[in-house]
């Protein structure tokens, strides 16, 4: 196991990059602590796989350093980094049995036969592959092959880290949840540093203790699933995490009031001061649909909105609203009254975020 440190790391596929947009990975400093379970989350094209390939040694960064336990490994090939990598599509030897596939990485480094047998049986048990050990890999289903591919990464207990590059893409949706739980169980059992790349927030949240959210080649936030949900550090995190994503209102100070377009917003004095003190014209207020207070009748300090649609999802409803020309969504629990044509909204100050140039700033609460 290893602590993996990225120091001043940047990468471009262009020979002479001249602007931030030329970089697949913009300069970053980041640490994956030893024994941690991490997810690298973001949309396609944000740099996730590039970063993973730099860590594993499949790609050398344009600048900066990759450190394993403080030792620079930039020039080391993948086999010298002692990294196991599980790819999007299964990597197995079809002509071998499941047993021999799992044993191969151990035999390749001269592990004694007794230890090979012990370890193969242990990993097969965890992944529920024991009944398939004698079968040829070519006769397995896609999800069984991917479990074998995972097992090949897990079978060595001396690896520095295991990197998973969207490993559940080919898995039947009904089995994904089960395999994510298996990976979590494996992490607890073997205490291996794991980095799991995905574009699926549910996969990231159910696997990882901490999630690094990537956007346009940058890690814009690194935190627990709860931190990403309750206090997104960047507007992209607010938009990407949650279903539906965060509401954002472009705001400004006009005639002594906080406004969004033509709408004068009812906000706490602390929010008013924070907007007034911001030194930018790119200002947004963000609030999760879960935290918007929705009332079916007028209440003090509430803003009147039109109800455009209600999606009843059983235990809760998603209400689509129009505040002036601003589109908003709110989540209303099943035991709360649903508005009909009109609703009155309040934004609790402790649930509001102010974003200056897309990044969250602190609102001092009174």
C-alpha positions in Angstrom: 0.0 0.0 0.0 1.2 3.5 -0.7 0.3 7.2 -0.2 0.1 8.7 -3.6 1.0 12.4 -4.0 0.5 14.5 -7.1 2.7 17.6 -6.9 2.3 20.4 -9.4 1.0 17.8 -11.8 -0.2 18.9 -15.3 -0.6 17.2 -18.6 -1.2 18.3 -22.2 -1.4 16.1 -25.3 -0.2 19.1 -27.3 3.6 19.6 -27.8 3.4 23.4 -27.1 0.4 24.2 -24.9 -0.2 27.9 -24.5 -3.5 28.3 -22.6 -5.4 26.4 -19.8 -7.7 25.0 -22.3 -4.8 23.1 -23.9 -4.4 21.0 -20.8 -6.2 17.7 -20.2 -5.0 18.0 -16.6 -4.4 21.5 -15.2 -1.8 22.0 -12.6 -2.9 20.3 -9.3 -1.6 19.1 -6.0 -3.5 16.2 -4.5 -2.9 13.3 -2.0 -4.5 9.8 -1.9 -3.7 8.6 1.6 -2.6 5.1 2.3 -5.4 2.6 2.7 -8.1 5.0 1.6 -11.1 4.3 -0.6 -11.5 7.1 -3.1 -13.6 7.9 -6.1 -12.6 10.2 -9.0 -15.9 11.5 -10.3 -16.7 13.7 -13.3 -18.2 13.7 -16.8 -16.6 12.2 -19.9 -13.7 14.2 -21.1 -12.9 15.9 -17.8 -9.5 14.1 -17.4 -10.3 11.2 -15.1 -8.8 8.4 -17.2 -5.8 10.6 -18.1 -5.1 11.2 -14.4 -5.4 7.5 -13.6 -3.1 6.5 -16.4 -0.5 9.0 -15.1 -0.7 7.4 -11.6 -0.3 3.9 -13.0 2.6 4.9 -15.3 0.8 4.3 -18.7 1.3 8.0 -19.3 4.1 10.4 -18.3 2.9 13.9 -17.2 4.0 17.0 -19.1 5.1 18.5 -15.8 5.0 17.9 -12.0 5.7 14.8 -9.9 4.0 11.6 -9.0 5.2 10.4 -5.6 4.6 7.0 -4.0 5.3 7.3 -0.2 7.4 10.3 -1.0 9.5 8.7 -3.8 9.3 10.1 -7.3 8.0 7.5 -9.8 7.6 9.6 -12.9 10.1 7.6 -14.9 9.1 4.2 -13.6 7.1 1.9 -15.9 3.8 0.4 -14.7 5.3 -2.9 -13.7 7.8 -1.2 -11.4 5.1 0.9 -9.6 3.4 -2.2 -8.2 0.0 -1.0 -9.3 -3.0 -3.1 -10.1 -5.5 -1.6 -12.6 -9.0 -2.8 -13.5 -10.2 -1.4 -16.8 -13.7 -0.6 -18.2 -13.7 -3.9 -20.1 -12.6 -7.2 -18.6 -9.0 -8.3 -19.0 -8.9 -12.1 -18.7 -7.3 -15.0 -20.5 -10.1 -16.8 -22.1 -8.3 -20.1 -22.6 -7.4 -20.3 -18.9 -9.7 -21.4 -16.0 -10.9 -18.9 -13.5 -8.5 -20.4 -11.0 -5.5 -19.9 -13.3 -6.6 -16.3 -14.2 -6.6 -15.4 -10.5 -3.4 -17.3 -9.8 -1.5 -15.7 -12.8 -0.4 -12.4 -11.1 0.9 -14.3 -8.1 2.7 -17.0 -10.1 4.2 -14.2 -12.2 6.1 -12.8 -9.2 7.2 -16.2 -7.9 4.7 -16.6 -5.1 4.9 -20.1 -3.4 2.2 -22.5 -4.6 0.6 -22.9 -1.2 0.2 -19.1 -0.8 -1.2 -18.9 -4.4 -3.8 -21.5 -3.6 -4.8 -19.8 -0.3 -5.1 -16.4 -1.8 -7.0 -17.5 -4.9 -9.6 -19.3 -2.7 -9.9 -16.2 -0.5 -10.5 -13.8 -3.3 -12.8 -16.2 -5.1 -14.9 -16.5 -2.0 -15.2 -12.7 -1.6 -16.2 -12.3 -5.2 -18.5 -15.3 -5.2 -16.5 -17.1 -7.9 -15.7 -20.3 -6.0 -18.2 -22.3 -8.1 -16.6 -21.1 -11.3 -12.9 -21.8 -10.4 -12.7 -24.8 -12.8 -14.5 -23.1 -15.7 -12.7 -21.7 -18.7 -13.0 -17.9 -18.7 -14.4 -17.9 -22.3 -17.6 -19.6 -21.0 -18.3 -16.8 -18.4 -20.9 -14.0 -18.7 -19.7 -10.4 -19.0 -20.2 -9.7 -15.3 -18.4 -12.9 -14.3 -15.5 -11.9 -16.5 -15.3 -8.5 -14.9 -15.4 -10.1 -11.4 -12.4 -12.3 -12.5 -10.7 -9.1 -13.8 -11.3 -7.4 -10.4 -10.0 -10.5 -8.7 -6.7 -10.4 -10.7 -6.2 -6.9 -9.3 -7.1 -7.9 -5.8 -5.2 -11.2 -5.5 -1.8 -9.7 -4.8 -1.7 -8.3 -1.2 1.6 -6.4 -1.8 0.3 -3.9 -4.4 0.7 -0.2 -3.7 -2.8 0.6 -4.9 -5.6 -0.7 -7.1 -7.0 1.7 -9.7 -10.5 1.0 -11.1 -11.3 2.7 -14.5 -15.2 2.6 -14.7 -15.1 -1.1 -14.0 -18.9 -1.7 -13.9 -19.8 -0.3 -17.4 -20.4 -3.7 -18.9 -22.2 -5.1 -15.8 -25.9 -5.7 -15.7 -27.6 -2.8 -13.8 -29.2 -5.2 -11.3 -25.7 -6.5 -10.4 -23.9 -3.1 -10.1 -25.2 -2.4 -6.6 -24.1 -5.8 -5.4 -20.6 -5.5 -6.9 -20.1 -2.0 -5.4 -21.0 -3.5 -2.0 -18.5 -6.2 -2.7 -15.7 -3.7 -3.5 -16.5 -1.9 -0.2 -16.3 -5.1 1.7 -13.0 -6.0 0.0 -11.6 -2.6 0.9 -12.5 -3.1 4.6 -11.1 -6.6 4.6 -7.8 -6.0 2.9 -7.2 -2.2 3.6 -5.8 -1.5 0.2 -5.5 2.0 -1.3 -8.3 2.1 -4.0 -9.1 4.8 -6.5 -12.3 4.3 -8.4 -13.0 6.3 -11.6 -16.6 6.9 -12.6 -19.1 9.3 -14.1 -21.9 7.9 -11.9 -22.4 9.8 -8.6 -24.2 6.8 -7.1 -21.3 4.5 -7.8 -18.9 7.1 -6.3 -21.0 7.7 -3.1 -21.6 4.0 -2.4 -17.9 3.1 -2.8 -15.8 5.9 -1.6 -15.0 7.5 1.7 -13.9 10.6 -0.1 -14.6 11.8 -3.7 -12.5 14.0 -5.9 -14.8 15.8 -8.4 -13.1 16.7 -11.7 -14.2 19.4 -14.1 -12.2 20.6 -17.1 -9.0 19.0 -15.9 -9.2 20.2 -12.3 -10.2 18.6 -9.0 -12.7 21.3 -8.0 -13.6 19.6 -4.7 -12.4 16.7 -2.6 -14.6 15.6 0.2 -17.1 13.2 1.7 -20.4 12.5 -0.2 -22.1 14.5 2.5 -19.8 17.5 2.1 -20.2 17.5 -1.7 -24.0 17.5 -1.2 -24.4 20.0 1.6 -21.6 22.4 0.7 -20.5 22.2 -3.0 -17.3 24.1 -3.5 -18.0 24.8 -7.1 -21.1 25.4 -9.2 -20.3 22.3 -11.2 -20.3 20.1 -8.1 -23.7 21.5 -7.1 -25.1 20.8 -10.6 -23.5 17.4 -11.0 -24.2 16.0 -7.5 -27.8 15.4 -6.5 -30.9 14.5 -8.4 -32.1 17.0 -9.4 -29.0 19.2 -9.1 -28.7 22.5 -7.3 -30.7 25.6 -8.1 -28.5 28.5 -9.1 -29.7 32.1 -9.4 -27.5 34.8 -11.0 -27.6 37.7 -8.5 -26.5 41.4 -8.2 -27.1 44.3 -5.9 -29.5 46.9 -7.3 -31.0 49.8 -5.4 -29.9 48.3 -2.1 -31.6 44.9 -2.8 -30.3 41.5 -3.9 -32.0 40.8 -7.3 -32.0 38.0 -9.8 -33.1 39.4 -13.1 -36.2 41.4 -12.4 -36.9 39.5 -9.1 -36.1 41.1 -5.8 -35.0 38.2 -3.5 -35.9 37.9 0.1 -32.6 36.9 1.7 -31.1 37.3 5.2 -28.9 40.3 6.0 -25.8 38.1 6.0 -26.4 37.1 2.4 -27.1 40.8 1.5 -23.7 41.8 3.0 -21.8 38.9 1.3 -23.2 39.9 -2.1 -22.4 43.6 -1.5 -18.8 42.8 -0.5 -18.1 40.4 -3.5 -15.7 41.9 -6.0 -17.1 40.3 -9.1 -20.0 40.5 -11.5 -20.2 36.7 -11.7 -22.3 36.0 -8.6 -24.7 33.2 -8.0 -26.8 32.0 -5.1 -27.2 28.2 -4.9 -29.7 26.1 -2.9 -30.5 22.4 -3.1 -34.1 21.5 -4.1 -34.2 19.6 -0.8 -33.6 22.8 1.2 -36.1 25.1 -0.5 -39.0 25.8 1.8 -42.3 25.5 -0.1 -45.5 26.8 1.4 -49.0 26.5 -0.2 -50.1 29.8 1.3 -48.4 33.2 2.0 -45.9 33.3 4.9 -43.6 36.0 6.2 -40.5 36.8 4.1 -41.6 34.4 1.4 -41.4 34.9 -2.4 -44.4 34.1 -4.6 -43.8 31.6 -7.4 -45.8 29.9 -10.1 -46.2 26.1 -10.0 -45.4 24.7 -13.4 -45.3 20.9 -12.8 -45.4 18.4 -10.0 -43.7 15.0 -10.3 -45.1 12.6 -7.7 -42.3 10.1 -7.0 -44.1 8.3 -4.1 -42.2 9.2 -1.0 -41.6 12.7 -2.3 -42.5 15.0 -5.1 -40.3 17.3 -7.3 -42.1 20.6 -7.9 -41.0 22.7 -10.8 -41.5 26.4 -10.1 -41.1 29.8 -11.8 -39.9 32.7 -9.7 -40.4 35.6 -12.1 -38.5 34.2 -15.1 -36.2 32.0 -12.9 -36.8 28.2 -13.1 -36.4 26.4 -9.8 -37.0 22.9 -8.5 -38.0 21.9 -4.9 -38.4 18.6 -3.2 -41.5 18.2 -1.1 -41.8 15.2 1.2 -45.0 13.0 1.1 -46.2 14.3 4.5 -45.9 17.9 3.5 -48.7 19.8 1.7 -48.3 20.2 -2.1 -48.9 23.7 -3.6 -51.2 23.9 -6.6 -51.0 27.0 -8.9 -49.0 29.2 -6.6 -46.3 28.6 -3.9 -44.4 30.8 -1.5 -40.7 30.1 -1.2 -38.1 30.7 1.5 -34.4 30.1 1.3 -32.9 29.3 4.7 -29.7 31.2 5.1 -27.9 28.2 6.6 -28.7 26.3 3.3 -27.7 29.0 0.9 -24.4 29.2 -0.9 -22.8 32.2 -2.5 -20.6 31.5 -5.5 -18.2 34.1 -6.8 -16.6 33.3 -10.2 -18.2 29.8 -9.8 -16.5 29.0 -6.4 -18.3 29.0 -3.1 -17.4 31.7 -0.5 -18.3 31.8 3.1 -21.5 33.6 4.2 -20.8 34.8 7.8 -23.9 33.7 9.8 -25.0 36.0 12.6 
